[in-house]
Structure formats: C-alpha cells, structure tokens
Amino acid sequence: QRDVIVDGGVNGARAKAVRHRNQQQVPILRRQRKAQHGSRRQKYADTGSEWFFEFGNLKELETQLNGKGYKIKMAHPFFISDELSFLPDDGMQIMIFHQEEIERFRGDERWDEAYVFAEEAPDVIGAAAVVGGEIVGMAGASADSPTMRQIGINVLPEYRNKGIAVRLVTVLKNLVLQDGYLPFYGTSFSHIASQRVALAAGFRCAWVELSSERHTEEQ
C-alpha cells in the first residue's frame, strides 16, 4: 500500500444485481427461450423504455414471470464516467490498496459495499480515507467485465455528509480511467444520497437494469 495526498457522505448501495452471482439471476429480456423472448418484445413493443419501469408494467411482468417459475429480483440505475475529474487539495489523507492488499479487509462488514470478494468479479483496487490514523471511508473497484470496473463505497456513520464519499469515488474513478477501464456505479432507485455521490463524482446515468431469479422450493 502507499499513502497518497490527493492533489488538486453516504453509504452507497452497490448494485448487487450485478455483483452477487451465488444466486441465479436472469436479465428479463435477454436469457429466455427464443419464443418467450419474442412474445415479451411484442408485448412491450409499444411501451417506451422511459416508462418501462412504471409500477403497473413491473407488476404485470412479475405475474408473467411467476408463471415461468421466476420473480423479479431487483432493479437499479447505473452510472458511468469517461472523463477524469480535477480534485483540489483538501488535505484529506487517501490510502490506495491494490488487489493483493485488499484481502486484509475480507469479513470486515464496514466495507461490504466497497469490496465483494467475488471470484467472478475480483476486487482490483481500493481507496481509503484516513482520519487520525483510522480508516473512515472506503471505495473499491471490481473487475465485473474485461473493459469495465464497478465502484462501491462505504463511509462510517459518524463521518458521513462530509464529502468523503464523493472524494473517494472520484479518486477511484480517476485511477480506473488511468488504467484504461471504464468505471461504472450502480445503486438503488430510492437511494438518492448514493445517486448524488455518483453525480458529484462526475458520473452520468447510462442505463437501468432489471433482473429476475427462480423461486426457491420454500417459496
């Protein structure tokens, strides 16, 4: 690890629809049988994408999925950034952790959004805010695809609303871009504070994603 003083708060809910692969999740209109896929496209052909996630549409889709043994798992907006952001020096101490150093945080639930320790999407880099020798916030990026890195963020409750989340996400975003990858950030539709972090860190909303999962035998 190395200490970095950057030149130049919230706990962001990482979009687990992409992150947690221990449960089977299926993109609604992408991994169905061809005939089913065609019928879904025809059904929603006259529904503009901007209104697709209205409650009535989701309720109807849930009913159709239930008949096939599935249910809606979750839905998230995703943000991307393809430009470096300038960070003025505010004196905050930032520590950078590389892939082999991240293992030390396994099992530490304070950083469960920053790092996911998923074999299919390994955590590759992290950035921590340090106050008085203590880590008070952590952002992590994982290799969710060959060309993209997803960023997640945690800030300890007593240090939220101090700009730490925005700074860490911005620092990590810049590092990901400098490494030649596209950073993206997923959160919940209702997590307005997390969405504000993404926007303040220079991200813009790029797509929304809805996934399904099979009903368990208990359900």
C-alpha positions as CSV (number, residue, x, y, z in Angstrom):
1,Q,0.0,0.0,0.0
2,R,1.1,3.6,-0.4
3,D,-0.1,6.9,1.1
4,V,-1.4,9.5,-1.2
5,I,-2.4,13.1,-0.5
6,V,-4.7,13.9,-3.4
7,D,-3.9,17.0,-5.3
8,G,-5.9,19.0,-6.8
9,G,-21.5,11.0,2.8
10,V,-23.2,8.3,2.4
11,N,-23.0,4.6,2.3
12,G,-23.5,3.9,-1.4
13,A,-25.6,0.8,-2.0
14,R,-23.7,-1.2,-4.6
15,A,-25.9,-2.8,-7.2
16,K,-25.9,-6.4,-6.1
17,A,-27.9,-7.5,-9.2
18,V,-24.6,-7.5,-11.0
19,R,-22.3,-8.2,-8.0
20,H,-23.6,-11.3,-6.3
21,R,-23.5,-14.3,-8.5
22,N,-24.2,-17.0,-5.9
23,Q,-27.9,-16.8,-6.8
24,Q,-29.1,-17.4,-10.3
25,Q,-30.3,-14.1,-11.8
26,V,-31.6,-13.7,-15.3
27,P,-31.9,-10.4,-17.3
28,I,-35.6,-10.2,-18.1
29,L,-35.5,-9.9,-21.9
30,R,-32.1,-11.5,-22.6
31,R,-31.8,-15.1,-21.5
32,Q,-35.3,-16.5,-22.2
33,R,-36.2,-19.1,-24.8
34,K,-36.5,-17.6,-28.2
35,A,-40.3,-17.9,-28.4
36,Q,-40.7,-16.4,-24.9
37,H,-38.3,-13.6,-25.8
38,G,-40.3,-12.8,-28.9
39,S,-43.6,-12.7,-27.1
40,R,-42.1,-10.3,-24.4
41,R,-40.8,-8.0,-27.1
42,Q,-44.2,-8.0,-28.8
43,K,-46.0,-7.4,-25.5
44,Y,-43.9,-4.3,-24.7
45,A,-43.2,-3.1,-28.2
46,D,-45.5,0.0,-27.6
47,T,-44.1,0.7,-24.2
48,G,-41.4,3.3,-24.3
49,S,-38.2,2.4,-22.4
50,E,-38.6,5.6,-20.4
51,W,-41.9,4.3,-18.9
52,F,-41.0,0.6,-18.7
53,F,-40.3,0.6,-15.0
54,E,-43.6,2.1,-14.1
55,F,-45.2,0.0,-11.3
56,G,-48.0,-1.3,-13.5
57,N,-45.6,-2.7,-16.0
58,L,-43.4,-4.3,-13.4
59,K,-46.5,-5.8,-11.7
60,E,-47.7,-7.3,-15.0
61,L,-44.2,-8.6,-15.8
62,E,-43.9,-10.2,-12.3
63,T,-47.2,-12.0,-13.0
64,Q,-45.8,-13.4,-16.3
65,L,-42.5,-14.4,-14.6
66,N,-44.3,-16.2,-11.8
67,G,-46.0,-18.4,-14.4
68,K,-42.5,-19.5,-15.5
69,G,-41.2,-20.1,-12.0
70,Y,-39.3,-16.7,-11.8
71,K,-39.8,-13.5,-9.9
72,I,-38.3,-10.0,-10.2
73,K,-35.1,-9.8,-8.1
74,M,-34.2,-6.1,-8.2
75,A,-33.8,-3.1,-10.4
76,H,-31.0,-0.5,-10.4
77,P,-29.9,2.6,-12.3
78,F,-26.2,2.5,-13.4
79,F,-23.9,5.5,-13.9
80,I,-20.7,5.8,-16.0
81,S,-17.9,8.3,-16.3
82,D,-15.4,8.6,-19.1
83,E,-13.6,11.8,-18.1
84,L,-11.1,12.5,-15.4
85,S,-12.2,14.9,-12.6
86,F,-10.0,17.5,-11.0
87,L,-9.6,17.2,-7.3
88,P,-8.4,20.2,-5.4
89,D,-6.2,19.5,-2.4
90,D,-8.4,19.5,0.8
91,G,-5.7,17.9,3.0
92,M,-7.6,14.6,3.3
93,Q,-5.2,11.6,3.5
94,I,-6.0,8.9,1.0
95,M,-4.5,5.4,1.0
96,I,-4.6,3.2,-2.1
97,F,-4.9,-0.6,-1.9
98,H,-4.0,-2.9,-4.8
99,Q,-5.6,-6.3,-5.4
100,E,-3.2,-8.3,-3.2
101,E,-3.6,-5.9,-0.3
102,I,-7.4,-6.0,-0.3
103,E,-7.7,-9.5,1.2
104,R,-7.0,-8.0,4.6
105,F,-10.5,-6.5,4.6
106,R,-12.3,-9.8,4.0
107,G,-15.0,-10.3,6.6
108,D,-15.0,-6.6,7.7
109,E,-18.6,-5.7,7.3
110,R,-17.8,-2.0,7.5
111,W,-16.6,-2.2,3.9
112,D,-19.2,-4.6,2.4
113,E,-20.1,-2.2,-0.4
114,A,-16.5,-1.4,-1.3
115,Y,-15.4,-5.0,-1.6
116,V,-17.4,-8.1,-2.5
117,F,-14.7,-10.8,-2.7
118,A,-16.4,-12.5,-5.6
119,E,-14.3,-14.9,-7.6
120,E,-16.1,-13.9,-10.9
121,A,-15.6,-10.2,-10.2
122,P,-12.4,-9.8,-8.2
123,D,-11.7,-6.6,-6.3
124,V,-8.8,-5.0,-8.0
125,I,-8.2,-1.6,-6.4
126,G,-9.4,0.4,-3.4
127,A,-9.1,3.9,-1.9
128,A,-9.5,4.7,1.8
129,A,-9.9,8.0,3.6
130,V,-7.9,8.2,6.8
131,V,-8.6,10.5,9.8
132,G,-6.4,10.3,12.9
133,G,-4.8,7.1,11.7
134,E,-8.2,5.4,11.3
135,I,-9.9,4.4,8.0
136,V,-13.2,6.2,8.0
137,G,-14.3,5.5,4.4
138,M,-13.5,3.0,1.7
139,A,-14.2,2.8,-2.1
140,G,-13.4,-0.3,-4.1
141,A,-13.5,-1.3,-7.7
142,S,-14.0,-4.8,-9.1
143,A,-13.4,-6.4,-12.5
144,D,-17.0,-7.0,-13.5
145,S,-16.1,-7.2,-17.1
146,P,-12.9,-7.2,-19.3
147,T,-13.4,-3.5,-20.0
148,M,-15.3,-2.1,-17.0
149,R,-14.8,-1.7,-13.3
150,Q,-17.7,-1.3,-10.8
151,I,-17.2,1.1,-7.9
152,G,-18.8,0.7,-4.4
153,I,-18.4,3.0,-1.4
154,N,-18.8,2.8,2.4
155,V,-18.3,5.6,4.9
156,L,-18.6,5.2,8.7
157,P,-21.8,6.7,10.0
158,E,-20.1,9.4,12.1
159,Y,-18.2,10.6,9.0
160,R,-21.0,10.9,6.5
161,N,-22.1,14.1,4.9
162,K,-18.6,15.5,4.9
163,G,-17.8,14.9,1.3
164,I,-15.7,11.8,1.9
165,A,-17.8,9.5,-0.3
166,V,-17.6,11.9,-3.3
167,R,-13.8,12.3,-2.9
168,L,-13.2,8.6,-2.6
169,V,-15.4,7.7,-5.6
170,T,-13.7,10.4,-7.6
171,V,-10.2,9.3,-6.7
172,L,-11.0,5.7,-7.6
173,K,-12.8,6.7,-10.8
174,N,-9.7,8.6,-11.9
175,L,-7.5,5.6,-11.2
176,V,-9.7,3.3,-13.1
177,L,-9.7,5.6,-16.1
178,Q,-6.0,6.0,-15.9
179,D,-5.7,2.2,-16.0
180,G,-7.7,2.1,-19.2
181,Y,-11.0,0.9,-18.0
182,L,-14.5,2.4,-17.9
183,P,-15.8,3.0,-14.3
184,F,-19.4,2.4,-13.5
185,Y,-21.5,2.8,-10.4
186,G,-24.8,1.1,-9.6
187,T,-27.2,1.9,-6.8
188,S,-30.9,1.7,-5.8
189,F,-33.6,3.8,-7.4
190,S,-34.6,5.0,-3.9
191,H,-31.0,5.7,-2.7
192,I,-31.0,9.4,-3.6
193,A,-27.9,10.1,-1.5
194,S,-25.9,7.5,-3.3
195,Q,-27.1,8.8,-6.7
196,R,-25.9,12.3,-5.6
197,V,-22.5,10.9,-4.9
198,A,-22.3,9.5,-8.4
199,L,-23.3,12.7,-10.0
200,A,-21.0,14.8,-7.8
201,A,-18.1,12.5,-8.7
202,G,-18.6,13.1,-12.4
203,F,-20.8,10.2,-13.4
204,R,-23.9,10.3,-15.5
205,C,-26.8,7.8,-15.6
206,A,-26.3,5.4,-18.6
207,W,-28.8,2.6,-18.2
208,V,-31.2,0.8,-15.9
209,E,-31.1,-2.9,-15.3
210,L,-33.8,-5.3,-14.0
211,S,-33.0,-9.0,-13.2
212,S,-35.0,-12.0,-12.1
213,E,-34.4,-15.1,-10.1
214,R,-36.0,-18.5,-9.8
215,H,-38.4,-19.1,-7.0
216,T,-36.9,-21.4,-4.3
217,E,-38.7,-24.5,-3.2
218,E,-39.5,-22.9,0.1
219,Q,-41.3,-20.1,-1.7
